[in-house]
Amino acid sequence: QVQLVESGGDLVQPGGSLRLSCAASRSIVTINAMGWYRQAPGKQREWVARITHDGSTNYADSVKGRFTIPRDNAKNTVYLQMNSLKPEDTAVYYCHADVAGSRIRYSWGQGTQVTVSS
């Protein structure tokens, strides 16, 4: 189990950029994987991006080429860098952690709202 604190959600115009942050309560190199999900009103929560403890990354097709998931191990923080934002990116974004060795394996952040609108 790990506590996750998200920040950075905002209102941005189409084509703009935004950077979300997820600070973890423990060293992120001890966490098997971290990533981001998003959920729009009335929609299912969908996976967006993932980074493993060794730095490997994966992205959903809908965001590939526009989003990246960098990290700062010294700050126990992962980010979601969002570029070329579209209105369909509007959602609540959730940080996620897979702590494979914990009795409570999966942890979620509280969510942060991203709205893309002109």
N, C-alpha and C positions, 0 to 999 in steps of 0.2 A: 504494500500500500504506500502511496505517495500523495502528498497534497500538491495541487496544481493551481496557480493563480494566473489568470489571463488578463491581458490589457491590450489596448490599441484600436478597438473598434470605433468606427466613425462613419459619418456621411461623406461620400466622395462622388465626384462626377464620373460619368463613363470615360474610360481611357486613363483614369488616374491610377495612383499607386497608394498602397497602404501596407504597413508592417504590423503584424500582430506578435505579441510576446506571450510566452508560457514559462513561468518560473516554477521550478520543482523544488520540493523540500529536501531533496537528497541529490547526490552526484548523479548526473544523467548518464554517465558512462556505466553505472551499475544497473541501469534500467534497460531491459531487453529492447524495447522499441518505444518511440514516442511519435505522435502524429496529430493530425487535425481532421475533424469531421465538421460538417455543416448541416443545418436544418432550416429550411424555409417554412413559413407558415403553411400548414396543411400538407406538407411533404414529409417523406421518410428521411431520416438522418442518413447522409451519404458520406462515404470516405473521401478525403481530399488528398492527403499526403502523409508520408511516413518516413521516419529516419530511424535506423537501427543503432545499436550501441557502437558498432564499428564504422558508422558514417554512411552506410548505404542508404539511398533514397529511392522512393517510388512515388508516382503521381497519378491521379485519376486523369483519364483522357480529356475531360472537360477543362482541366486547368494546365495540362502539360504545355510547356513553353511559355507560360505566363506566370506561374507560381513557383517558388522555390522554398525549401525548408532548411535554412542554415541553423547553426547552433553555436553557442558559446559555452564550452564546458566549464570554464572558470566561474561563470555566473549561474550555472545550473539552469540554463535557459535555452529553449528552442524558439524559433521564430517562424512565421509564415509571411514571406515577402510576396505580395500580390501586386502584379503589374497588369496594365491593359485591362482594367476592370470593366465588367459588363453588368448591366442591370440584373441578369440572371445569376450573378454572384451574390446577390443580396440574400443574407441568411444570418442566423446565429452560428458563430463558429466556436467549436469546442476543442480544447486540447485533450489529448488522451495519452495514457501511459500503460504499458504492459510490463508489470513487475513480475517476471516469471517465477521468482523464488519466494514470493510473498503468499501468505494464507489468503489475502484478498488481492487477487492478481491484477485486476483492472481498476484504473482510477480515471476520473473525469474532472475537468475544470467546470466552472460555473457558466461559461459561455460569454461571448462578447458580440454585440450586434454590429454587423457591417451592412450599410445601405449604400447602394450605387444608384444614383438618380440625378438627372439634370433638373 
